[in-house]
């Protein structure tokens, strides 16, 4: 696998930080990352293995993707999975990776008290932070047309206030995601909501856009005054270089769904080729070896724990 470090697997430190970076890998948190003088790249994971692969590739954080986890279970991103399913997936990622995990929790799985419960459950699981969005329940994936419904800014701000009151650890991060641009509102409305959300205690703002260019995000950033870190998700404006995003004022970029999309396409290609050719001979050179899977899953570390030389 490209970019992997020595040793591999869950028994190694996947976060490549040198002493010169001034960050201790054992205490590295999402809050540290958002305050660091460099852009943070987060890889969207749908299970533990995709999270490990993303961290080994050099991503500084993992996005526990609600879309990805749902798709991996054969379900659309329509709030069909609840807290338990999403938390189980995110906590397993956090246990396997030493980079911080930011978890997608949709609208917080219910009302204000549900949001408080979500914060405490995700904190307890060792997850670095959660991202809550300002859409009505049940939410529809942001790229499904004509199905987007915003929650009132006042109600969402109240939920953020409850989330921060429920928080027990100072380094836990609550990211407020505004879907105003997804719902065809103007940049001014996204700004108004973002300011209100920071006033309510949000640690960072995720501004989502379905535009094919980053213009809405750059317009937002020009007027934002750096009140809090800004997170961008360039699913549709994917040609935006990270250097330009950093210069514009973005603190974190999330490649939110590329893991599940890559897995779907490659699995389909391999399955089709095996059926077509009658054997796996033609695909063997293009897929991971058994040894690579052993390494990624920390086989040698587990065998060493067993201490049996058989």
C-alpha positions as CSV (number, residue, x, y, z in Angstrom):
1,X,0.0,0.0,0.0
2,X,1.4,3.4,-0.9
3,X,2.5,5.6,1.9
4,X,2.5,3.1,4.7
5,X,5.0,3.3,7.5
6,X,7.2,0.6,9.0
7,X,5.4,-2.1,11.1
8,X,1.9,-1.3,10.0
9,X,-1.4,-2.3,11.6
10,X,-3.2,-1.1,14.7
11,X,0.0,-1.6,16.8
12,X,1.8,1.3,15.1
13,X,1.5,5.1,15.2
14,X,-0.1,6.0,11.9
15,X,0.3,9.7,12.5
16,X,3.6,10.9,11.1
17,X,4.5,13.8,13.4
18,X,8.1,14.8,14.1
19,X,9.4,16.5,17.2
20,X,9.7,19.7,15.1
21,X,6.0,19.8,14.6
22,X,5.6,20.4,18.3
23,X,2.8,17.9,18.6
24,X,2.8,14.8,20.8
25,X,1.2,11.9,18.9
26,X,-0.1,10.4,22.2
27,X,-2.1,13.6,23.1
28,X,-2.8,14.9,19.6
29,X,-6.4,16.1,19.4
30,X,-8.7,17.5,16.9
31,X,-8.6,20.9,18.7
32,X,-4.8,20.9,18.3
33,X,-5.1,20.2,14.6
34,X,-7.6,23.0,14.0
35,X,-5.3,25.4,15.8
36,X,-2.1,24.3,14.0
37,X,-0.5,26.5,11.4
38,X,-1.3,24.1,8.5
39,X,-4.3,22.7,6.8
40,X,-5.7,19.4,8.2
41,X,-6.8,16.8,5.7
42,X,-9.4,14.3,6.8
43,X,-10.2,11.1,5.0
44,X,-13.8,9.8,4.9
45,X,-14.0,6.3,6.3
46,X,-16.8,3.8,6.3
47,X,-15.2,1.2,8.5
48,X,-12.1,0.5,10.5
49,X,-10.0,-0.8,7.6
50,X,-10.7,2.3,5.5
51,X,-9.9,4.5,8.5
52,X,-6.5,2.7,9.0
53,X,-5.7,3.0,5.3
54,X,-6.5,6.7,5.3
55,X,-4.3,7.4,8.3
56,X,-1.5,5.3,6.9
57,X,-1.7,7.3,3.7
58,X,-0.8,10.5,5.6
59,X,-4.2,12.1,6.4
60,X,-4.1,14.0,9.6
61,X,-7.6,13.1,10.7
62,X,-10.4,10.7,9.9
63,X,-14.0,11.6,9.1
64,X,-16.4,8.9,10.3
65,X,-18.8,9.3,7.4
66,X,-22.5,8.9,8.1
67,X,-23.0,8.5,4.3
68,X,-20.2,5.9,4.2
69,X,-21.3,3.9,7.2
70,X,-24.9,3.8,5.9
71,X,-23.7,2.7,2.4
72,X,-21.5,0.0,3.8
73,X,-24.6,-1.4,5.5
74,X,-26.5,-1.2,2.2
75,X,-28.6,1.7,3.2
76,X,-29.1,5.3,1.8
77,X,-28.1,8.3,3.8
78,X,-31.6,9.1,5.1
79,X,-31.2,9.0,8.9
80,X,-32.0,5.3,8.8
81,X,-29.1,4.4,11.1
82,X,-29.3,5.6,14.7
83,X,-26.8,6.6,17.4
84,X,-25.8,3.0,18.2
85,X,-24.9,2.0,14.7
86,X,-22.9,5.2,13.9
87,X,-21.2,5.3,17.3
88,X,-20.1,1.7,17.0
89,X,-18.5,2.4,13.7
90,X,-16.8,5.7,14.8
91,X,-15.5,4.3,18.1
92,X,-13.9,1.3,16.3
93,X,-12.2,3.7,14.0
94,X,-10.9,5.8,16.9
95,X,-9.6,2.7,18.7
96,X,-7.6,1.6,15.6
97,X,-6.1,5.0,14.6
98,X,-3.9,7.4,16.4
99,X,-5.1,10.3,14.4
100,X,-8.2,12.1,15.7
101,X,-11.6,11.0,14.5
102,X,-14.3,13.6,13.7
103,X,-17.7,11.9,13.6
104,X,-20.6,12.8,11.4
105,X,-23.7,12.6,13.6
106,X,-26.3,14.2,11.3
107,X,-28.5,16.4,13.5
108,X,-27.6,14.7,16.7
109,X,-30.1,11.8,16.5
110,X,-33.1,13.8,17.9
111,X,-33.9,16.9,20.0
112,X,-31.8,18.8,22.5
113,X,-31.4,16.1,25.0
114,X,-30.5,13.6,22.3
115,X,-27.8,15.9,21.3
116,X,-26.5,16.1,24.8
117,X,-26.5,12.3,25.1
118,X,-24.7,12.0,21.7
119,X,-21.9,14.3,23.0
120,X,-21.4,12.3,26.1
121,X,-21.5,8.9,24.4
122,X,-19.0,10.0,21.7
123,X,-16.7,11.6,24.3
124,X,-16.8,8.4,26.3
125,X,-15.8,6.4,23.2
126,X,-12.6,8.4,22.8
127,X,-13.7,10.2,19.6
128,X,-12.2,13.7,19.2
129,X,-15.3,15.5,18.1
130,X,-18.6,15.5,16.4
131,X,-20.2,17.4,13.5
132,X,-23.9,18.4,13.8
133,X,-25.8,19.8,10.9
134,X,-28.7,22.3,10.9
135,X,-31.3,20.2,8.9
136,X,-34.6,18.8,10.1
137,X,-35.0,15.2,11.0
138,X,-35.0,12.9,9.1
139,X,-32.2,14.4,7.1
140,X,-31.6,13.6,3.4
141,X,-28.1,13.4,2.0
142,X,-27.0,16.9,0.9
143,X,-26.7,15.9,-2.8
144,X,-30.3,14.6,-3.2
145,X,-32.2,17.4,-4.9
146,X,-35.5,18.9,-3.7
147,X,-35.4,17.2,-0.3
148,X,-33.5,19.6,1.9
149,X,-35.1,21.2,4.9
150,X,-33.3,23.6,7.2
151,X,-33.9,23.7,10.9
152,X,-34.4,27.2,12.4
153,X,-31.1,28.8,13.3
154,X,-32.5,29.6,16.8
155,X,-33.3,25.9,17.5
156,X,-30.0,24.7,16.2
157,X,-28.1,27.3,18.3
158,X,-30.1,26.0,21.3
159,X,-28.9,22.5,20.5
160,X,-25.3,23.6,20.3
161,X,-25.6,25.3,23.7
162,X,-26.9,22.1,25.2
163,X,-24.1,20.2,23.5
164,X,-21.4,22.4,25.0
165,X,-23.0,22.2,28.4
166,X,-23.1,18.4,28.2
167,X,-19.4,18.3,27.2
168,X,-17.1,17.0,29.9
169,X,-13.7,17.3,28.4
170,X,-12.3,20.6,27.2
171,X,-10.5,19.2,24.2
172,X,-13.7,17.6,22.7
173,X,-14.8,19.5,19.6
174,X,-18.3,20.4,18.4
175,X,-18.4,21.4,14.7
176,X,-21.5,23.1,13.6
177,X,-22.4,22.3,10.0
178,X,-24.6,24.7,8.1
179,X,-26.5,23.4,5.1
180,X,-27.8,26.9,4.1
181,X,-26.0,26.8,0.8
182,X,-27.2,23.3,0.1
183,X,-30.7,24.6,0.6
184,X,-30.1,27.3,-2.0
185,X,-29.8,30.1,0.5
186,X,-27.3,33.0,-0.1
187,X,-23.9,33.2,1.4
188,X,-25.2,36.0,3.7
189,X,-27.6,33.5,5.3
190,X,-24.7,31.0,5.8
191,X,-22.7,33.7,7.5
192,X,-25.6,34.8,9.7
193,X,-26.1,31.2,10.8
194,X,-22.4,30.6,11.3
195,X,-22.0,33.7,13.5
196,X,-25.0,32.6,15.6
197,X,-23.6,29.1,16.0
198,X,-20.2,30.3,17.2
199,X,-22.0,32.6,19.6
200,X,-23.8,29.4,20.9
201,X,-20.4,27.7,21.5
202,X,-19.5,25.9,18.3
203,X,-15.8,25.3,18.1
204,X,-15.7,25.3,14.3
205,X,-18.0,25.8,11.3
206,X,-18.5,23.4,8.4
207,X,-19.9,25.3,5.4
208,X,-21.3,22.8,2.9
209,X,-21.8,23.6,-0.8
210,X,-22.9,21.7,-3.9
211,X,-21.4,24.2,-6.3
212,X,-18.9,22.9,-8.9
213,X,-16.6,25.7,-7.9
214,X,-15.3,26.9,-4.5
215,X,-16.7,30.4,-5.0
216,X,-19.4,30.2,-2.3
217,X,-16.8,29.0,0.2
218,X,-14.3,31.7,-0.7
219,X,-17.0,34.4,-0.6
220,X,-17.9,33.1,2.9
221,X,-14.3,33.2,4.1
222,X,-13.7,36.7,2.8
223,X,-16.5,37.9,5.2
224,X,-16.0,35.5,8.1
225,X,-13.4,37.4,10.1
226,X,-11.8,34.1,11.3
227,X,-14.1,33.9,14.3
228,X,-13.6,30.1,14.4
229,X,-12.0,27.4,12.3
230,X,-13.7,26.7,9.0
231,X,-14.1,23.2,7.5
232,X,-14.8,22.5,3.8
233,X,-16.0,19.4,2.0
234,X,-15.0,19.7,-1.7
235,X,-17.1,16.8,-3.0
236,X,-18.4,18.8,-6.0
237,X,-15.6,21.4,-6.3
238,X,-12.9,18.7,-6.1
239,X,-10.3,20.5,-8.2
240,X,-9.6,23.0,-5.5
241,X,-6.0,22.5,-4.4
242,X,-5.3,22.3,-0.6
243,X,-2.8,25.2,-0.9
244,X,-5.5,27.5,-2.2
245,X,-8.0,26.3,0.4
246,X,-5.4,27.1,3.1
247,X,-4.7,30.5,1.7
248,X,-8.4,31.3,1.5
249,X,-8.8,30.5,5.3
250,X,-9.9,26.9,5.4
251,X,-8.5,25.0,8.5
252,X,-9.7,21.5,7.5
253,X,-10.7,19.8,4.3
254,X,-12.7,16.6,4.4
255,X,-12.6,14.1,1.5
256,X,-15.8,12.7,2.9
257,X,-16.9,9.9,0.7
258,X,-14.0,8.8,-1.5
259,X,-13.2,5.7,0.5
260,X,-16.7,4.1,0.0
261,X,-16.9,5.2,-3.6
262,X,-13.4,3.8,-4.4
263,X,-14.3,0.5,-2.7
264,X,-17.5,0.1,-4.6
265,X,-16.0,0.8,-8.0
266,X,-13.0,-1.5,-7.4
267,X,-14.9,-4.4,-5.9
268,X,-17.4,-4.3,-8.8
269,X,-14.5,-4.3,-11.3
270,X,-12.8,-7.3,-9.6
271,X,-16.0,-9.2,-9.3
272,X,-17.0,-8.6,-12.9
273,X,-13.5,-9.6,-14.1
274,X,-13.5,-12.9,-12.2
275,X,-16.9,-13.8,-13.6
276,X,-15.9,-12.8,-17.1
277,X,-12.6,-14.6,-17.2
278,X,-13.4,-17.7,-15.1
279,X,-10.6,-17.2,-12.6
280,X,-8.9,-14.5,-10.5
281,X,-5.6,-14.7,-12.4
282,X,-6.0,-11.4,-14.2
283,X,-6.9,-9.4,-11.1
284,X,-4.3,-10.9,-8.7
285,X,-1.6,-8.3,-9.7
286,X,-3.9,-5.4,-9.0
287,X,-5.4,-6.3,-5.6
288,X,-3.8,-6.4,-2.1
289,X,-1.8,-9.4,-1.3
290,X,-2.7,-11.5,1.8
291,X,0.5,-10.2,3.4
292,X,-0.7,-6.6,2.9
293,X,-4.0,-7.5,4.6
294,X,-2.1,-9.2,7.5
295,X,0.0,-6.0,7.9
296,X,-2.9,-3.6,7.8
297,X,-4.8,-5.6,10.4
298,X,-1.8,-5.9,12.8
299,X,-1.4,-9.7,12.6
300,X,2.1,-9.8,13.9
301,X,1.2,-7.7,16.9
302,X,-1.6,-10.0,17.8
303,X,0.6,-13.1,17.4
304,X,3.3,-11.5,19.6
305,X,0.7,-11.0,22.3
306,X,-0.1,-14.7,22.1
307,X,3.5,-15.5,22.8
308,X,3.3,-18.9,21.2
309,X,6.1,-19.9,18.8
310,X,4.0,-22.6,17.0
